[in-house]
Amino acid sequence: FSCGEIEVGLVIKAGKIKECKFYGDFFSNEDLTILEKGLVGLKYQEGEIEAFFQKINPEKYFERVEWKELSRLFFP
């Protein structure tokens, strides 16, 4: 990513995200715990994750990273 390396750690139970944590050498513009908590409880389905990222505007958290790019972390 243009802002640095981004990795995501997930715990999935019964098809839903139970835990989410972002790791990497990036600089974040906002508090990532807000983003991580927003993902908890969502179904681990590509459409649901993409819809979430479209609503929150990931560039607020990761400079110059669009929602499509970020969703590839979850579904490479």
C-alpha positions in Angstrom: 0.0 0.0 0.0 1.1 3.5 -0.6 0.9 4.3 3.2 3.0 1.3 4.2 2.4 -2.3 4.9 -1.0 -3.3 6.3 -2.0 -6.6 7.7 -5.2 -7.7 9.4 -5.7 -10.3 12.0 -9.2 -11.8 12.3 -11.0 -14.2 14.6 -14.1 -15.7 12.8 -16.7 -17.7 14.6 -20.0 -18.9 13.2 -19.4 -16.9 10.0 -19.0 -13.6 11.8 -16.0 -11.4 12.7 -15.4 -11.7 16.5 -12.1 -9.9 16.7 -10.2 -7.6 14.3 -6.8 -6.0 14.6 -4.7 -4.1 12.0 -0.9 -4.4 12.0 1.9 -2.9 9.9 4.3 0.0 9.4 1.7 2.5 8.3 0.7 5.8 9.8 -3.0 6.1 10.6 -4.9 9.4 10.4 -7.6 8.2 12.8 -8.0 5.9 15.8 -8.0 2.4 14.3 -9.9 0.9 17.2 -13.0 2.6 15.8 -12.5 0.8 12.5 -11.7 -2.5 14.2 -14.8 -2.4 16.4 -16.9 -1.5 13.5 -16.0 -4.7 11.7 -16.7 -6.9 14.7 -20.1 -8.5 14.3 -20.2 -8.3 10.5 -20.7 -11.5 8.5 -17.4 -12.6 7.0 -18.7 -12.2 3.5 -17.1 -10.1 0.8 -20.2 -8.1 0.0 -20.7 -7.1 3.7 -17.1 -6.1 4.2 -17.1 -4.1 1.0 -20.3 -2.3 1.9 -18.8 -1.4 5.3 -15.6 0.0 3.7 -17.6 2.0 1.2 -19.5 3.7 4.1 -16.6 4.5 6.3 -14.1 5.9 3.8 -10.9 4.0 4.6 -8.7 7.0 3.5 -9.6 8.5 6.9 -7.6 5.7 8.5 -5.1 4.8 5.8 -3.8 7.6 3.5 -4.4 7.0 -0.2 -6.0 3.5 0.4 -9.4 3.0 -1.3 -12.0 0.6 0.0 -11.4 -1.9 -2.8 -7.7 -2.2 -1.9 -8.5 -2.6 1.8 -11.1 -5.3 1.2 -8.4 -7.4 -0.6 -6.8 -7.9 2.8 -9.9 -9.8 3.9 -10.4 -11.7 0.6 -7.1 -11.9 -1.3 
